[in-house]
Amino acid sequence: MTVQLYESFSHARYALRVLNQSWPEYLSQLVRRFDAGWAVSFDQEPSVGQPRSVVRVPPSRLIIGLANGWAPGDKSLLIKPDELRAGHAELLRQGIDLRGYGWWDIKEEGLPVDGEPLYMAQVLGDIMRTREAHGVDVADARKAAAN
């Protein structure tokens, strides 16, 4: 399941940018809330044929949806690379194994944020250690990309 935190005027943006909650704290609380689950009254619609149930999404099935460089504004949420790293490190510290992250959208990779291009694919690949998990030497890959 993907939870899109970047949508306009999201609860995530409010918690982080208005209430000044830290990203690591917000992320770990969010993941724990999804893991704990919530009650859904399926029985309110008889045609569904399901009883009231607790629906939960364990961390191993949860993907956090993020924005990239198009989003630094007043209505959407951009979590910058340093924040992302700190949040993921906190999950690891707590023993939480998140499925991963997604972002919207690849066509806008490299847009400048604070004067520097933001490449979310690279940032998230580094955080999730995807190259290392697939036997790719990260230093060699970066050197090849620079050429």
N, C-alpha and C positions, 0 to 999 in steps of 0.2 A: 504494500500500500504506500502511495506517495502522498505526503502532506505538503501542500504548496504554501510556504510561509511568505512568499513574495507578493501574493495577491494584494490588490489595492486596499488600504486601510485595514490590514489584518490585525488580529489580536497579537500576533508576534511583534509586529511593528510597534504597536501601542505599548506593549510590555517593555520592549527594549529601548525605544526612542523617547517615549513620554514618561514612563515610570522609571526609566534608567536601570532596569534589571540587567544583570550581566548575561551575555550570551551563554557562557558555560552553565550558569545556574538555570537559565530558561530552557536550554536544550535538554539538560538532564531531567528536569521536572516534566517536560513535555513527553520525553521517551518513557518515563516511568508512568505517566498518566495513561498513555496508550497501552502499556503493558498491563496495567491494573484493569483496564476496560471500563465500559459504561453500560448501563442497562438500556436495552432497546425494547419498547413495547410492541413487538410484532403482533401480539394478540389484539391490538387496537384495530387491526385490519384483518377480519376473518378470512378473506380470500388468500392471504399469505399462508395460512395454515401452520403458523409457527407460534410457539409460546413466547412469553417475555423471556429474553435471554441477555446474558452479559456477552458483549462483543469486545474482544481484546485483540490488539496487534502487538505481538512480541517484538522486541528490538530486531531480531533476526529477519523480520519481514517488513520492517519500516524503512522507508526512504524519505529523507528530508529534502523537500523541493526548495531550491534557492534561486535567486536572480543572479545575473551577472552585471556587467558595466552599464546597462541601460537604466538601472533602477535607483541610482542615488538621487532621491528626490523627496518630496513631502508626502507621497502617498504609498509608495512601494518600499520594500525592505531589501537592502543590500547588506549582507554579512561579509565583511572584508576578510581577506586571507588570514590575517593574524587572529581575528576573532574565531574564524572557522577552526584553525589549529588548536586554539585554547579550548574551545568547546569539545572537540573530538578527544583531546587529551584528557579532559575531565571525564568523559564517558569511559575511556579506557581505564582511568584511575579507579572508577567505580565498578569495573568489571562488566561493563555494558558493551555488547558486541552488536553494533548497529549494522543493518544491511548495507546502508550506503547513503549517498546523496545524489540528487539530480539537479539540473539547473535549466533555466529558460533564458535564452535559447542559444544554440550553437552559432547561428548566423551572426550574432553580435559579439562573438569572442574577440577579445583584443580592444574593446572600447576603453578609452582612458578613464581611470578613476584616480583622483588626486594626482593627475599628470602622468600616470604610468598605465600602460595597457594591462588589462585584467584578463587572464586566460584561466577561466574556472576549470577547464578540463585538466590543466596541469596542476592547479592547486589541489583539486579533489583527488586526482591520481596520486599526488604526493601524500595527502592525508590518509588515504585508504591503502597506500603502498601497493597499488595494482601492478605496477611494473615489476616490483620485486617478487610479488606473489606469482608472477608468470615467468620468472627466470630472466627478466631483462635487467641488465646492469644499468642503474639509473644514471651514473656518471657518463657512460658510453652513449646512452640515449640523448642526454642533454647536449653532449658534444656533437653528435650527429645532427641534431635539430638546429644547432647554431651555424652549421655549415651550409 
